[in-house]
């Protein structure tokens, strides 16, 4: 390959999609899942000509409920398991899931969900274990699943079992015998942990099978799933516990520095994420083995991967441990192109999007161009400045994904209502609109743009206000709770499906 030829060149078709996290789907079990609500959403996408369904990470969440702070980079969130097939298989009865039917329909109450969901899932596992079966429904052999996922599955199961034994405490607060991964491994076959581990393996078996079925159904309906891969992993995760050598930890296994971003649009103090930073020298020495396994695993979840915080692959913001904000950090170089060469060699056909928002330097732009990965443009960031703003539609390049807003933004209706009059005036003048239908004004702007992929949050298609915002960066509570009701999608389908299809067709999507 010529040194000037980008590694990737896959986004050559004009398409459009919708952004909706799985947790926001309707269901009768307190949170969106991989069941009927997800299949109906695929049907909606097919009816409108939207070919992409973008979702947030699907991993198991902990404190704060953020899908960007998961207990594993490889596991799925058991909350997303559809319980109806487990009832069909006789592992549960309708009365077993009755407590979940009482949970709110229009939002996720994570506290109640935690107390009600796990006993039900444990009961389903107990019934499966008692049956002695190797297969549930048509989900395939659980023994074969274990073999295929062996590189992460048992470590994750052991981590969750020990975490439960320690009442959910972070692994850094476990007894010394368990903090040390190699010592803890010796306990994995003890009676105290084995049953808990087997239950967690069963939950992952069901999750993977149900996700595989949903993805196949989406493919049959010409819908591809685009999913997020956070650049960092959570400190309290099976990944850091089982591979401490891959992270910047001291001899007491405490982070020596943590991840974040400097002050930006979202926060005057920056964002102190607190994730442990990679020891990139160790990753380079291993040929990026862990990263390649992670990408390959993520490709079993999604058709297309959006790597969150791409700029961290050029340089990452390193904040000394103990800081209370992200202000006092520094940029440190990352492996950059070397990592993407390794990923390309191992995952030849991977389709990846670079989330290149935030503090973008010429070096970050150069890295993205060398990789050839599509970058992002967000219309909510386009207005109020000069005509050279990179996110204004006339400046967006074809090898881009353009959004009205992302999961971190307010809804378009909420954003427009809260913006200053000069910004709103710029929007109206630029788009030649009165501004009384702002959600669809921005949707049309995205669809008309030269970006080959346009993605719109479902909340914008539904023209919802700020009460439907999913996440507010820098806010510790109240996030990831929004869900839509079934009748809202029915109304959208009846009133707008054909209009959306016509709009996409008019602009070659």
C-alpha positions as CSV (number, residue, x, y, z in Angstrom):
1,X,0.0,0.0,0.0
2,X,1.3,3.5,-0.9
3,X,2.2,5.4,2.2
4,X,-0.2,8.2,1.1
5,X,-3.1,5.8,0.7
6,X,-5.5,5.8,3.7
7,X,-5.9,2.6,5.6
8,X,-9.7,2.7,5.3
9,X,-12.0,3.8,2.5
10,X,-15.4,2.2,3.3
11,X,-18.0,5.0,3.5
12,X,-18.8,5.4,-0.2
13,X,-22.6,5.2,-0.1
14,X,-25.0,7.9,1.0
15,X,-27.1,6.6,3.9
16,X,-29.0,7.8,6.9
17,X,-29.8,6.4,10.3
18,X,-31.3,7.0,13.7
19,X,-29.6,7.2,17.1
20,X,-31.3,5.3,19.9
21,X,-29.8,3.4,22.8
22,X,-31.3,0.0,23.6
23,X,-32.2,1.2,27.1
24,X,-34.6,3.7,25.6
25,X,-36.8,1.1,23.9
26,X,-40.2,0.3,25.3
27,X,-40.6,-3.0,27.2
28,X,-42.6,-4.4,30.1
29,X,-39.5,-5.0,32.2
30,X,-38.4,-1.6,33.3
31,X,-35.7,-1.0,30.6
32,X,-35.4,-1.4,26.9
33,X,-34.2,-4.8,25.8
34,X,-33.4,-7.0,22.8
35,X,-37.0,-8.2,22.5
36,X,-40.2,-7.0,20.7
37,X,-39.5,-3.3,21.1
38,X,-36.2,-3.6,19.3
39,X,-37.7,-5.6,16.4
40,X,-40.5,-3.1,16.0
41,X,-37.9,-0.3,15.9
42,X,-36.1,-2.1,13.1
43,X,-39.4,-2.3,11.3
44,X,-39.8,1.5,11.7
45,X,-36.3,2.0,10.3
46,X,-37.0,-0.2,7.3
47,X,-40.3,1.6,6.6
48,X,-38.5,5.0,6.5
49,X,-35.5,3.9,4.5
50,X,-33.1,4.6,7.4
51,X,-30.4,2.0,7.0
52,X,-28.4,2.6,10.2
53,X,-29.3,2.1,13.8
54,X,-26.7,3.7,16.1
55,X,-26.6,2.6,19.7
56,X,-24.4,3.3,22.7
57,X,-22.2,0.7,24.3
58,X,-24.0,-2.5,25.4
59,X,-21.8,-3.5,28.3
60,X,-22.8,-4.1,31.9
61,X,-23.1,-0.7,33.8
62,X,-22.3,0.1,37.4
63,X,-22.5,3.2,39.5
64,X,-23.9,6.1,37.5
65,X,-25.5,3.7,35.0
66,X,-23.3,5.1,32.1
67,X,-22.7,2.7,29.2
68,X,-19.3,4.4,28.9
69,X,-18.2,3.0,32.3
70,X,-18.8,-0.7,32.1
71,X,-17.6,-3.7,34.1
72,X,-16.3,-5.3,31.0
73,X,-15.2,-4.3,27.5
74,X,-16.4,-7.7,26.2
75,X,-19.6,-8.6,28.2
76,X,-23.2,-7.6,27.4
77,X,-25.5,-5.9,29.8
78,X,-27.9,-8.6,31.3
79,X,-30.6,-5.9,31.8
80,X,-31.0,-6.0,28.0
81,X,-32.0,-9.7,28.0
82,X,-35.5,-10.2,26.8
83,X,-37.3,-12.4,29.4
84,X,-40.1,-13.5,27.2
85,X,-38.1,-16.4,25.6
86,X,-37.1,-17.5,29.1
87,X,-40.8,-17.7,29.9
88,X,-41.5,-19.6,26.7
89,X,-38.7,-22.1,27.6
90,X,-40.3,-22.7,31.0
91,X,-37.4,-21.2,33.0
92,X,-39.7,-18.5,34.3
93,X,-43.5,-18.0,34.8
94,X,-45.4,-14.9,34.2
95,X,-45.8,-14.4,37.9
96,X,-42.0,-14.4,38.3
97,X,-41.7,-11.2,36.2
98,X,-44.7,-9.5,37.6
99,X,-42.6,-7.1,39.8
100,X,-40.9,-5.7,36.6
101,X,-44.3,-4.9,35.1
102,X,-44.8,-2.4,37.9
103,X,-41.7,-0.3,36.9
104,X,-42.1,3.0,35.0
105,X,-42.7,2.8,31.3
106,X,-41.4,6.2,30.3
107,X,-38.0,6.1,32.1
108,X,-35.5,3.7,33.6
109,X,-35.5,3.6,37.4
110,X,-32.1,1.9,37.9
111,X,-32.5,1.6,41.7
112,X,-35.7,-0.4,41.5
113,X,-34.4,-2.3,38.4
114,X,-31.4,-3.5,40.4
115,X,-33.4,-4.8,43.2
116,X,-36.1,-6.5,41.1
117,X,-34.3,-7.8,38.0
118,X,-31.4,-9.9,39.4
119,X,-33.5,-12.3,41.5
120,X,-35.6,-13.0,38.4
121,X,-32.6,-13.7,36.2
122,X,-31.0,-15.8,39.0
123,X,-34.2,-17.9,39.1
124,X,-34.0,-18.4,35.3
125,X,-30.4,-19.7,35.6
126,X,-31.3,-22.0,38.5
127,X,-34.0,-23.6,36.3
128,X,-31.6,-24.0,33.4
129,X,-28.9,-25.5,35.6
130,X,-31.4,-27.9,37.1
131,X,-32.4,-29.1,33.6
132,X,-28.9,-30.1,32.8
133,X,-29.4,-28.9,29.2
134,X,-26.5,-27.7,27.0
135,X,-28.8,-25.5,24.8
136,X,-31.7,-23.1,25.4
137,X,-34.3,-22.8,22.6
138,X,-32.3,-22.3,19.4
139,X,-29.5,-20.4,21.0
140,X,-26.8,-23.0,20.3
141,X,-24.6,-24.9,22.7
142,X,-23.5,-23.1,25.9
143,X,-20.4,-25.3,26.0
144,X,-19.5,-24.1,22.5
145,X,-20.2,-20.5,23.5
146,X,-17.8,-20.9,26.5
147,X,-15.1,-22.2,24.3
148,X,-15.4,-19.4,21.7
149,X,-15.4,-16.7,24.4
150,X,-12.8,-18.3,26.6
151,X,-10.3,-15.4,26.2
152,X,-12.5,-13.1,28.4
153,X,-15.6,-15.0,29.7
154,X,-14.2,-16.9,32.7
155,X,-12.2,-13.9,34.0
156,X,-15.4,-11.7,33.8
157,X,-17.4,-14.4,35.5
158,X,-14.9,-14.7,38.3
159,X,-14.7,-10.9,38.7
160,X,-18.5,-10.6,39.0
161,X,-18.7,-13.5,41.4
162,X,-16.0,-12.0,43.7
163,X,-17.7,-8.6,43.4
164,X,-21.0,-10.1,44.5
165,X,-19.2,-11.8,47.4
166,X,-17.8,-8.3,48.4
167,X,-21.3,-6.7,48.2
168,X,-20.5,-4.9,44.9
169,X,-17.3,-3.2,46.1
170,X,-14.7,-2.0,43.6
171,X,-12.0,-4.7,43.2
172,X,-9.4,-2.3,44.7
173,X,-11.4,-2.6,48.0
174,X,-11.4,-6.4,48.0
175,X,-9.3,-8.5,50.4
176,X,-5.7,-8.8,49.2
177,X,-6.1,-12.4,48.1
178,X,-8.8,-11.2,45.6
179,X,-7.2,-7.9,44.5
180,X,-4.3,-10.0,43.1
181,X,-5.7,-11.6,40.0
182,X,-3.3,-14.5,39.9
183,X,-4.1,-15.4,43.5
184,X,-7.9,-15.0,42.9
185,X,-7.7,-17.4,40.0
186,X,-6.9,-20.2,42.4
187,X,-10.4,-19.7,43.9
188,X,-12.4,-20.1,40.7
189,X,-13.3,-23.7,41.2
190,X,-14.4,-23.3,44.8
191,X,-18.0,-24.0,45.7
192,X,-18.4,-20.5,47.0
193,X,-17.8,-18.9,43.6
194,X,-18.6,-21.6,41.0
195,X,-22.4,-21.2,41.1
196,X,-22.2,-17.5,40.7
197,X,-19.7,-17.8,37.9
198,X,-21.9,-20.3,36.0
199,X,-24.9,-17.9,36.3
200,X,-22.9,-15.1,34.8
201,X,-21.8,-17.3,32.0
202,X,-25.4,-18.2,31.3
203,X,-26.5,-14.6,31.2
204,X,-23.8,-13.8,28.7
205,X,-24.8,-16.8,26.6
206,X,-28.4,-15.6,26.5
207,X,-27.4,-12.0,25.8
208,X,-25.0,-12.9,22.9
209,X,-27.7,-15.2,21.3
210,X,-30.4,-12.6,21.5
211,X,-28.2,-9.9,20.1
212,X,-27.2,-12.2,17.3
213,X,-30.8,-12.8,16.4
214,X,-31.7,-9.1,16.5
215,X,-28.7,-8.2,14.3
216,X,-29.6,-10.9,11.8
217,X,-33.2,-9.6,11.7
218,X,-31.9,-6.1,11.1
219,X,-29.7,-7.3,8.3
220,X,-32.6,-9.0,6.6
221,X,-34.4,-5.6,6.7
222,X,-31.4,-3.8,5.2
223,X,-30.5,-2.2,8.6
224,X,-27.0,-2.2,10.0
225,X,-26.1,-1.6,13.6
226,X,-23.5,1.0,14.4
227,X,-22.3,0.8,18.0
228,X,-19.9,2.7,20.2
229,X,-16.6,1.5,21.5
230,X,-15.3,3.7,24.3
231,X,-11.6,4.4,24.0
232,X,-11.1,3.7,27.8
233,X,-12.4,1.1,30.2
234,X,-13.6,1.6,33.7
235,X,-11.2,1.3,36.6
236,X,-13.7,-1.1,38.3
237,X,-13.8,-3.6,35.5
238,X,-12.7,-7.2,34.8
239,X,-10.3,-5.8,32.2
240,X,-8.2,-3.7,34.6
241,X,-8.4,-6.3,37.3
242,X,-7.3,-9.2,35.1
243,X,-4.8,-7.2,33.0
244,X,-3.2,-4.6,35.4
245,X,0.0,-4.7,33.4
246,X,-1.7,-3.0,30.5
247,X,-2.6,0.1,32.5
248,X,-0.8,2.9,34.3
249,X,-1.1,1.6,37.8
250,X,1.4,1.9,40.7
251,X,2.7,-1.0,42.8
252,X,-0.5,-0.9,44.9
253,X,-2.6,-1.2,41.7
254,X,-3.8,2.4,42.1
255,X,-3.9,4.6,39.0
256,X,-1.0,6.9,38.7
257,X,-3.0,9.2,36.4
258,X,-6.5,9.1,35.0
259,X,-8.3,10.0,31.8
260,X,-10.4,13.1,31.0
261,X,-10.6,16.0,28.7
262,X,-9.7,19.7,29.3
263,X,-12.3,22.5,29.6
264,X,-14.6,22.5,26.6
265,X,-18.1,23.3,25.4
266,X,-19.6,20.9,27.9
267,X,-17.7,21.8,31.1
268,X,-15.5,24.8,32.2
269,X,-13.5,22.4,34.4
270,X,-13.1,19.8,31.7
271,X,-14.4,16.3,32.2
272,X,-12.6,14.1,34.8
273,X,-13.6,10.6,33.6
274,X,-11.3,8.8,36.1
275,X,-10.6,5.9,33.8
276,X,-7.1,4.3,34.1
277,X,-4.8,5.2,31.2
278,X,-3.2,2.6,29.0
279,X,0.5,1.6,29.3
280,X,0.9,2.0,25.6
281,X,4.5,0.5,25.7
282,X,3.1,-2.8,26.9
283,X,0.4,-2.8,24.2
284,X,2.9,-2.1,21.5
285,X,5.2,-4.9,22.8
286,X,2.3,-7.4,22.6
287,X,1.4,-6.4,19.1
288,X,-1.8,-4.8,20.4
289,X,-3.2,-8.2,21.2
290,X,-5.7,-6.9,23.8
291,X,-6.9,-4.2,21.4
292,X,-7.3,-6.6,18.5
293,X,-9.4,-9.0,20.7
294,X,-11.5,-6.1,21.8
295,X,-12.2,-4.9,18.2
296,X,-13.0,-8.5,17.1
297,X,-15.4,-8.9,20.0
298,X,-17.1,-5.6,19.3
299,X,-17.5,-6.6,15.6
300,X,-19.6,-9.6,16.9
301,X,-22.0,-6.9,18.4
302,X,-22.1,-4.4,15.6
303,X,-21.8,-4.1,11.8
304,X,-20.0,-0.7,12.2
305,X,-17.9,0.6,15.1
306,X,-17.8,4.2,16.3
307,X,-14.6,4.6,18.4
308,X,-15.3,7.2,21.0
309,X,-12.7,9.9,21.7
310,X,-10.6,9.2,18.6
311,X,-8.3,12.1,19.5
312,X,-7.0,10.1,22.4
313,X,-5.2,7.8,19.9
314,X,-3.0,10.8,18.8
315,X,-2.6,12.2,22.3
316,X,-4.5,11.6,25.5
317,X,-5.2,14.0,28.4
318,X,-3.4,12.7,31.5
319,X,-4.7,14.0,34.8
320,X,-2.6,13.2,37.9
321,X,-4.4,10.9,40.3
322,X,-6.1,12.8,43.1
323,X,-7.1,15.9,41.1
324,X,-10.7,16.9,41.6
325,X,-11.1,18.4,38.1
326,X,-9.6,17.8,34.7
327,X,-8.0,21.3,34.5
328,X,-4.5,20.3,35.5
329,X,-3.6,17.7,33.0
330,X,-1.3,17.4,30.0
331,X,-1.4,15.8,26.5
332,X,0.8,12.7,26.1
333,X,1.4,11.0,22.7
334,X,-0.3,7.7,21.8
335,X,0.7,5.1,19.3
336,X,-1.7,6.5,16.7
337,X,-1.3,5.0,13.2
338,X,0.7,2.0,14.5
339,X,-2.4,0.8,16.4
340,X,-4.7,1.2,13.4
341,X,-2.3,-0.7,11.1
342,X,-2.4,-3.6,13.6
343,X,-6.2,-3.4,13.7
344,X,-6.4,-3.3,9.9
345,X,-4.1,-6.3,9.5
346,X,-6.2,-8.4,12.0
347,X,-9.7,-7.1,11.1
348,X,-9.4,-6.5,7.3
349,X,-13.1,-5.6,6.7
350,X,-13.8,-3.6,9.9
351,X,-15.8,-0.5,9.3
352,X,-14.9,2.2,11.8
353,X,-16.1,5.8,12.5
354,X,-13.8,8.2,14.4
355,X,-15.5,10.3,17.0
356,X,-13.2,13.3,16.5
357,X,-15.1,16.0,18.5
358,X,-13.5,18.1,21.2
359,X,-10.0,19.7,21.1
360,X,-8.9,18.8,17.6
361,X,-5.4,19.7,16.6
362,X,-3.7,19.5,13.2
363,X,-2.0,16.3,14.4
364,X,-5.4,14.7,15.2
365,X,-6.8,15.7,11.8
366,X,-3.7,14.3,10.1
367,X,-4.1,11.0,11.9
368,X,-7.7,10.7,10.9
369,X,-6.9,11.4,7.3
370,X,-4.1,8.8,7.3
371,X,-6.4,6.2,8.7
372,X,-9.2,7.2,6.2
373,X,-11.8,6.9,9.0
374,X,-14.9,9.0,8.6
375,X,-15.1,11.8,11.2
376,X,-18.1,13.5,12.7
377,X,-19.9,16.8,12.4
378,X,-22.6,18.0,14.8
379,X,-25.0,20.6,13.6
380,X,-25.6,21.9,17.2
381,X,-22.0,23.0,17.2
382,X,-22.1,24.7,13.8
383,X,-23.8,28.0,14.5
384,X,-23.0,31.2,16.2
385,X,-19.5,31.7,14.7
386,X,-17.9,32.3,11.4
387,X,-18.5,30.7,8.0
388,X,-15.4,28.5,8.3
389,X,-16.9,26.4,11.1
390,X,-16.1,22.8,10.1
391,X,-19.6,21.6,11.1
392,X,-21.6,23.9,8.9
393,X,-23.0,21.8,6.1
394,X,-21.1,23.6,3.3
395,X,-17.8,22.6,5.0
396,X,-18.6,19.0,5.7
397,X,-16.7,16.4,3.6
398,X,-18.3,13.3,2.1
399,X,-16.2,11.0,4.3
400,X,-18.1,12.2,7.4
401,X,-21.0,11.3,9.6
402,X,-23.2,14.3,10.3
403,X,-25.6,14.5,13.3
404,X,-28.2,16.9,14.4
405,X,-27.0,16.1,17.9
406,X,-25.5,13.1,19.7
407,X,-26.4,11.3,23.0
408,X,-24.4,13.9,24.8
409,X,-26.4,16.8,23.4
410,X,-29.8,18.3,24.3
411,X,-32.5,17.5,21.8
412,X,-32.6,19.9,18.9
413,X,-35.9,21.5,20.2
414,X,-34.3,21.9,23.7
415,X,-31.0,23.2,22.3
416,X,-32.7,25.8,20.1
417,X,-34.9,27.0,22.9
418,X,-31.9,27.5,25.2
419,X,-29.5,29.1,22.8
420,X,-28.9,32.8,22.5
421,X,-30.8,34.9,20.0
422,X,-27.6,35.5,17.9
423,X,-27.2,31.8,17.5
424,X,-30.8,31.2,16.7
425,X,-30.6,34.1,14.2
426,X,-27.6,32.4,12.5
427,X,-29.6,29.2,12.3
428,X,-32.5,30.9,10.6
429,X,-30.5,32.9,8.2
430,X,-28.2,30.0,7.2
431,X,-31.0,27.6,6.6
432,X,-33.5,30.2,5.3
433,X,-36.2,29.1,7.8
434,X,-38.5,30.8,10.3
435,X,-37.4,28.4,13.0
436,X,-40.8,27.1,13.9
437,X,-40.1,23.5,12.9
438,X,-36.5,23.4,14.1
439,X,-36.0,19.7,14.6
440,X,-37.0,18.9,11.0
441,X,-35.1,22.0,9.8
442,X,-31.9,20.5,11.2
443,X,-32.8,17.0,10.0
444,X,-33.2,18.4,6.4
445,X,-29.9,20.2,6.7
446,X,-28.2,16.9,7.7
447,X,-29.8,14.9,5.0
448,X,-29.0,17.5,2.3
449,X,-25.4,17.7,3.3
450,X,-22.5,16.2,1.4
451,X,-21.7,13.8,4.4
452,X,-22.2,10.3,3.2
453,X,-23.9,9.3,6.5
454,X,-26.5,11.4,8.3
455,X,-27.7,10.3,11.8
456,X,-30.5,11.7,13.7
457,X,-31.5,10.9,17.4
458,X,-35.0,9.5,17.6
459,X,-35.9,12.3,19.9
460,X,-35.4,14.8,17.0
461,X,-37.6,12.7,14.7
462,X,-40.2,12.9,17.5
463,X,-39.6,16.7,17.9
464,X,-39.2,16.3,21.7
465,X,-37.9,18.9,24.1
466,X,-35.2,18.8,26.7
467,X,-37.2,16.5,28.9
468,X,-36.1,13.7,26.5
469,X,-32.4,14.4,26.8
470,X,-30.5,11.2,27.4
471,X,-27.2,12.4,28.9
472,X,-25.7,15.6,30.2
473,X,-21.9,15.3,30.5
474,X,-20.6,16.5,33.8
475,X,-23.8,15.7,35.6
476,X,-23.6,12.7,37.9
477,X,-27.3,12.0,38.2
478,X,-30.4,11.8,36.1
479,X,-28.8,10.4,33.0
480,X,-29.6,7.4,30.7
481,X,-33.1,7.3,31.9
482,X,-35.3,8.5,29.0
483,X,-37.5,6.0,27.2
484,X,-40.2,6.4,24.6
485,X,-43.6,4.9,24.9
486,X,-44.9,2.5,22.2
487,X,-47.6,5.0,21.1
488,X,-45.0,7.6,20.3
489,X,-43.4,5.4,17.7
490,X,-46.8,4.5,16.3
491,X,-47.6,8.2,15.9
492,X,-44.3,9.0,14.3
493,X,-44.7,6.1,11.9
494,X,-48.2,7.2,10.9
495,X,-47.4,10.9,10.5
496,X,-43.8,11.0,9.3
497,X,-42.6,7.6,7.9
498,X,-43.4,8.4,4.3
499,X,-42.1,12.0,4.6
500,X,-38.8,10.7,6.0
501,X,-38.5,8.1,3.2
502,X,-39.3,10.8,0.5
503,X,-36.7,13.2,2.1
504,X,-34.0,10.5,2.0
505,X,-34.8,9.5,-1.5
506,X,-34.7,13.1,-2.7
507,X,-31.1,13.4,-1.5
508,X,-29.8,10.1,-2.6
509,X,-29.9,8.3,0.7
